[in-house]
Amino acid sequence: QVQLVESGGGLVQPGGSLRLSCVASGVTLSRYNTGWYRQAPGQQRELVAAITNSGSTNYPDSVKGRFTISRDNAKKMVYLQMESLKPEDTAVYYCNLKGVMFRADFWGQGTQVTVSS
């Protein structure tokens, strides 16, 4: 059974940093592209960072230069380092796995990030 568990969210002041972690079980992580999404109240879920199984990364302009995604296939971990956080980064952050060359799409339960003074 596939399970993704996020951690590391919390309350941080504007300009602060957080590191989110996602541990995957029941999968061989190298067979998946991975990403972090976020959803603020009343908003659609949006991609904030993605990293392919070969290590290529992608970020939207809203977080480029502030967020860094990384992964450790052996540990089955995906990370999101967030710097210079802004109030508009407040959202629930979700870890996602998408199968490479096969149909699979898995989500974690989410972790709340609140940026406020």
C-alpha positions in Angstrom: 0.0 0.0 0.0 1.4 3.4 -1.0 1.6 6.0 1.7 3.0 9.6 1.6 3.5 11.4 4.9 4.4 15.1 4.9 6.0 16.9 7.9 7.7 20.1 8.7 4.9 22.6 8.4 4.1 25.2 10.9 3.9 28.9 11.7 6.8 31.1 10.5 7.3 34.9 10.3 7.6 36.6 6.9 11.1 36.2 5.7 11.6 33.0 7.6 12.4 29.5 6.3 10.9 26.0 6.6 11.9 22.6 5.3 9.1 20.2 4.4 9.7 16.5 4.2 7.8 13.7 2.6 8.4 10.1 3.3 7.1 7.5 0.8 6.4 3.9 1.6 5.2 1.1 -0.6 7.0 2.5 -3.7 10.3 2.4 -5.5 10.8 6.2 -5.5 13.1 6.1 -8.6 10.1 5.1 -10.7 8.3 8.3 -10.0 8.4 12.0 -10.7 7.8 13.9 -7.6 6.4 17.3 -6.7 5.0 19.6 -4.1 1.7 21.4 -4.5 -0.1 23.8 -2.3 -3.7 24.9 -1.8 -4.8 28.0 0.0 -8.4 28.5 1.2 -10.7 29.1 -1.7 -7.9 28.5 -4.2 -7.1 25.7 -6.6 -4.2 23.4 -5.9 -1.1 24.6 -7.6 2.3 23.2 -8.3 5.2 24.8 -6.4 8.1 22.5 -7.3 8.7 19.4 -9.2 11.7 17.1 -9.7 11.8 14.3 -12.2 13.3 10.9 -11.5 16.4 12.0 -13.4 16.7 15.1 -11.2 15.4 17.9 -13.5 13.5 20.6 -11.5 10.8 23.0 -12.3 9.3 25.9 -10.4 6.7 28.5 -11.1 7.8 32.1 -11.1 6.1 32.8 -7.8 8.6 30.6 -5.9 11.6 30.5 -8.2 14.8 31.4 -6.3 13.1 30.9 -2.9 12.0 27.2 -2.9 14.3 24.2 -3.6 13.0 20.7 -4.2 15.2 17.7 -3.7 14.9 13.9 -3.3 16.7 10.9 -1.9 15.6 7.8 -3.6 17.4 5.5 -1.3 15.6 7.0 1.7 12.4 7.4 -0.2 12.3 11.1 0.8 11.3 14.3 -1.0 12.1 17.7 0.5 11.1 21.2 -0.1 13.3 23.9 1.3 11.5 27.2 1.5 13.3 30.5 2.1 12.1 34.1 2.3 8.6 33.1 3.0 5.8 35.5 2.3 2.2 35.6 3.7 1.0 34.5 0.3 2.8 31.2 0.7 0.3 30.3 3.4 -1.4 27.1 2.3 -1.6 23.4 2.9 1.3 21.8 1.1 1.0 18.3 -0.5 3.6 15.8 -1.7 2.8 14.1 -5.0 4.2 11.1 -6.9 3.4 10.5 -10.5 4.5 7.3 -12.2 7.1 7.5 -15.0 5.9 5.6 -18.0 3.0 4.1 -16.1 -0.3 5.5 -14.7 0.0 6.3 -11.0 -0.8 9.4 -9.0 -0.4 9.5 -5.2 -0.9 12.3 -2.7 -0.1 12.8 0.9 -2.5 14.2 3.5 -0.8 17.7 3.5 1.0 19.8 6.0 -0.1 23.4 6.9 2.3 26.2 6.4 1.3 29.6 7.8 3.4 32.7 7.2 2.3 35.5 9.5 3.8 38.0 12.0 
